[in-house]
């Protein structure tokens, strides 16, 4: 299922990134006067990339050959009253986002089925051992909303989460937390969206896509230009 959408998704993301690079290049040249050397540099090599925080802090990489990863998300029952299955949705979107960036990840539906059959699990290491992975990304979702504060007619996605990585040992039986970061997310960045512009389900999908990007960037390289078209 994941593999079938790989080529199409990769092509669309490459086109979108090219558009963003061009936008940055145009802005850059307008600020410094028509600096075609800068523009040519962007067109040939693109803008400088940003190293993932995970790689910088641990010296490891989820994109290394042979590495397998599993994504888990936990949300309190109170949070799921308003957003049913939000834990599965965040895990699913993050899994697909990592897959798009060449991380070998376990299918989220397989993980969900295992969790449903083993409702007595209490540690991410248990799930990692069951699937024999090298790393478990554990997302502790603290807050999630798709509405602007104190408003029922404006959309603005907001989320708070703690993202941790457990590295499993060579026998895939135990693990050690080697990375932990807060995620404070808000989208759109500049202004809220009127509820008449887009349906609630479509906006929620848009925000889950954005949130998964913010989480995913901790594990794969990205570019300053990636945010230019996500401001509104």
DAURRA-V500367 format. One record per residue. N is the residue number from 1. BURIAL is I if it has 16 or more other C-alpha atoms within 10 Angstrom, else O. Layout:
N:BURIAL
N:BURIAL
This chain:
1:O
2:O
3:O
4:O
5:O
6:O
7:O
8:O
9:O
10:O
11:O
12:O
13:O
14:O
15:O
16:O
17:I
18:I
19:I
20:I
21:I
22:I
23:O
24:I
25:I
26:I
27:O
28:I
29:O
30:O
31:O
32:O
33:O
34:O
35:O
36:O
37:O
38:O
39:I
40:O
41:O
42:I
43:O
44:O
45:O
46:I
47:I
48:O
49:O
50:O
51:O
52:I
53:I
54:I
55:I
56:O
57:O
58:O
59:O
60:O
61:O
62:I
63:I
64:O
65:O
66:O
67:O
68:I
69:I
70:I
71:I
72:I
73:I
74:I
75:I
76:O
77:O
78:O
79:I
80:O
81:O
82:O
83:O
84:O
85:O
86:I
87:I
88:I
89:I
90:I
91:I
92:I
93:I
94:I
95:I
96:I
97:I
98:I
99:I
100:I
101:I
102:O
103:I
104:I
105:I
106:I
107:I
108:I
109:O
110:O
111:I
112:I
113:O
114:O
115:O
116:O
117:O
118:O
119:O
120:O
121:O
122:O
123:O
124:I
125:I
126:I
127:I
128:I
129:I
130:O
131:I
132:I
133:I
134:I
135:I
136:I
137:I
138:I
139:I
140:I
141:I
142:O
143:O
144:I
145:I
146:I
147:I
148:I
149:O
150:O
151:O
152:O
153:O
154:I
155:I
156:I
157:I
158:I
159:I
160:I
161:I
162:I
163:I
164:I
165:I
166:I
167:I
168:I
169:I
170:O
171:O
172:I
173:O
174:O
175:I
176:O
177:O
178:O
179:I
180:O
181:O
182:O
183:I
184:O
185:I
186:I
187:I
188:I
189:O
190:O
191:O
192:I
193:I
194:O
195:O
196:O
197:O
198:O
199:O
200:O
201:O
202:O
203:I
204:I
205:O
206:O
207:I
208:I
209:I
210:I
211:I
212:I
213:I
214:I
215:I
216:I
217:I
218:I
219:I
220:I
221:O
222:I
223:I
224:O
225:I
226:O
227:O
228:O
229:O
230:O
231:O
232:O
